[in-house]
Amino acid sequence: MIFDEPLWRFSASGTLLGIYGLVEWGLRRAGHGPDRPGVPSPAFLKVGIFAALTAFYLLIGPTGGALSGGWGNLAGILLALAAVGLRVAVRNGVPGLRHPVIATRLVFYTALPLAVGVPWGWLVFSLPAWILWAVCTWREDAILAERLGAPYRDLMARTDRLIPRIW
């Protein structure tokens, strides 16, 4: 199975990250702007994501492999590509969801360890990413509620943060 070879796992991860990055770049170039207009990302986010991604990459070689005969890896690749497609689909927002771009990014971050067969990646990469982005959405909501007042608080009351009908 090809996913038993570390080179294939590294290639799959790099390719998926590259595809996601190119789509982000293309959307910004097409005028869809930054994910979080008006609220810059905190410095800890970039450092935290970099550290989590580094830890994940350190695990790809020694702990990765084919999952369920490679079907698990294929499911992860398809989920990651679906997250890229969702990223394009939500470029203009999603009714009822305040942070759809971050939600699609989190789907991608969850799919990546599955795609390369590194279950430990959910612990060292996906979980920290979810926590960091959750903190960022709380922070952004607080800043925008203070800055924009009642209209944004009303939006917060009638929409979900990241997961439709759940949170």
C-alpha positions as CSV (number, residue, x, y, z in Angstrom):
1,M,0.0,0.0,0.0
2,I,1.4,3.4,-0.9
3,F,0.5,5.0,2.4
4,D,2.9,2.6,4.2
5,E,5.7,4.7,2.6
6,P,6.5,7.9,4.4
7,L,7.3,9.7,1.1
8,W,3.7,9.2,-0.1
9,R,2.3,10.5,3.2
10,F,4.5,13.6,3.2
11,S,3.6,14.1,-0.5
12,A,-0.1,13.8,0.2
13,S,0.0,16.2,3.1
14,G,2.1,18.8,1.2
15,T,-0.2,18.5,-1.8
16,L,-3.4,18.9,0.2
17,L,-1.9,21.9,2.1
18,G,-0.7,23.4,-1.2
19,I,-4.2,23.0,-2.8
20,Y,-5.8,24.7,0.2
21,G,-3.2,27.5,0.2
22,L,-3.7,28.1,-3.6
23,V,-7.5,28.2,-3.2
24,E,-7.1,30.8,-0.3
25,W,-4.7,32.8,-2.4
26,G,-7.0,32.7,-5.4
27,L,-10.0,33.8,-3.4
28,R,-8.1,36.7,-1.9
29,R,-6.8,37.7,-5.3
30,A,-10.4,37.6,-6.6
31,G,-11.4,40.2,-4.1
32,H,-12.8,38.0,-1.3
33,G,-10.5,39.6,1.2
34,P,-9.1,38.2,4.4
35,D,-11.0,35.7,6.5
36,R,-11.5,38.1,9.4
37,P,-11.9,41.6,8.1
38,G,-11.3,44.3,10.7
39,V,-10.0,42.0,13.4
40,P,-6.4,41.0,12.9
41,S,-5.3,37.5,14.0
42,P,-3.5,37.4,17.3
43,A,0.2,36.6,17.2
44,F,-0.3,33.4,19.2
45,L,-2.4,31.9,16.4
46,K,0.4,31.8,13.9
47,V,2.9,30.5,16.4
48,G,0.4,27.9,17.7
49,I,-0.6,26.6,14.3
50,F,3.1,26.5,13.2
51,A,4.0,24.5,16.3
52,A,1.0,22.1,15.9
53,L,1.8,21.6,12.2
54,T,5.5,21.0,13.0
55,A,4.6,18.4,15.6
56,F,2.2,16.8,13.1
57,Y,4.9,16.6,10.4
58,L,7.3,15.1,12.9
59,L,4.8,12.2,13.4
60,I,4.1,11.6,9.7
61,G,7.3,9.5,9.1
62,P,7.4,7.3,12.2
63,T,3.7,6.9,13.1
64,G,1.8,7.2,9.8
65,G,0.6,4.4,7.6
66,A,-2.3,3.0,5.6
67,L,-5.6,3.1,7.6
68,S,-8.1,0.3,6.8
69,G,-6.1,-0.9,3.8
70,G,-5.8,2.7,2.6
71,W,-9.5,3.3,2.5
72,G,-9.2,5.5,5.6
73,N,-6.5,7.6,3.9
74,L,-8.7,7.9,0.8
75,A,-11.6,9.1,3.0
76,G,-9.3,11.7,4.6
77,I,-8.2,12.9,1.2
78,L,-11.8,13.2,0.0
79,L,-12.8,15.0,3.2
80,A,-9.8,17.4,2.8
81,L,-10.8,18.1,-0.8
82,A,-14.4,18.6,0.3
83,A,-13.2,21.2,2.8
84,V,-11.4,23.0,0.0
85,G,-14.6,23.0,-2.0
86,L,-16.6,24.2,1.0
87,R,-14.0,27.0,1.4
88,V,-14.9,28.2,-2.1
89,A,-18.7,27.7,-1.5
90,V,-18.7,29.8,1.7
91,R,-16.7,32.7,0.3
92,N,-19.7,35.0,0.6
93,G,-20.8,33.7,4.0
94,V,-23.4,31.1,5.2
95,P,-26.7,32.2,6.6
96,G,-26.8,31.3,10.3
97,L,-23.1,30.9,10.7
98,R,-20.7,33.7,11.9
99,H,-17.4,32.1,11.0
100,P,-17.9,29.7,8.0
101,V,-14.3,30.2,6.7
102,I,-12.9,29.1,10.0
103,A,-15.3,26.2,10.1
104,T,-14.1,24.9,6.7
105,R,-10.5,25.3,7.8
106,L,-11.2,23.2,10.8
107,V,-12.8,20.5,8.7
108,F,-9.6,20.5,6.6
109,Y,-7.4,20.4,9.7
110,T,-9.4,17.4,10.9
111,A,-9.1,15.6,7.6
112,L,-5.4,16.0,7.1
113,P,-4.3,13.4,9.8
114,L,-6.7,10.9,8.4
115,A,-5.5,11.5,4.9
116,V,-1.9,10.7,5.8
117,G,-2.7,7.9,8.3
118,V,-1.5,9.7,11.5
119,P,-4.2,9.3,14.2
120,W,-1.9,11.0,16.7
121,G,-2.2,14.0,14.4
122,W,-5.7,14.7,15.7
123,L,-4.1,15.1,19.2
124,V,-1.1,17.2,18.2
125,F,-2.5,19.1,15.2
126,S,-6.3,19.1,14.9
127,L,-7.2,19.5,18.6
128,P,-4.8,22.5,19.1
129,A,-6.1,24.1,15.9
130,W,-9.7,23.7,17.1
131,I,-8.8,25.2,20.4
132,L,-6.8,28.1,18.9
133,W,-9.5,29.0,16.4
134,A,-12.2,28.7,19.0
135,V,-10.3,31.2,21.2
136,C,-10.0,33.5,18.1
137,T,-13.7,33.3,17.4
138,W,-14.5,34.2,21.0
139,R,-12.0,37.1,20.8
140,E,-13.3,38.3,17.5
141,D,-16.9,38.2,18.7
142,A,-16.0,40.1,21.8
143,I,-14.1,42.8,19.8
144,L,-16.9,43.1,17.2
145,A,-19.6,43.2,19.9
146,E,-17.8,46.1,21.6
147,R,-17.0,47.9,18.3
148,L,-20.4,47.4,16.6
149,G,-22.7,47.2,19.6
150,A,-26.2,46.0,19.5
151,P,-26.4,45.0,15.8
152,Y,-23.5,42.5,16.3
153,R,-24.9,41.2,19.6
154,D,-28.2,40.6,17.8
155,L,-26.2,38.7,15.1
156,M,-24.5,36.6,17.8
157,A,-27.9,35.8,19.3
158,R,-29.4,34.5,16.1
159,T,-26.4,32.7,14.5
160,D,-24.1,29.9,15.4
161,R,-20.3,30.4,15.8
162,L,-18.8,27.4,13.9
163,I,-21.1,24.4,13.8
164,P,-24.6,24.9,12.5
165,R,-27.3,24.3,15.1
166,I,-24.7,23.1,17.7
167,W,-22.2,25.9,18.5
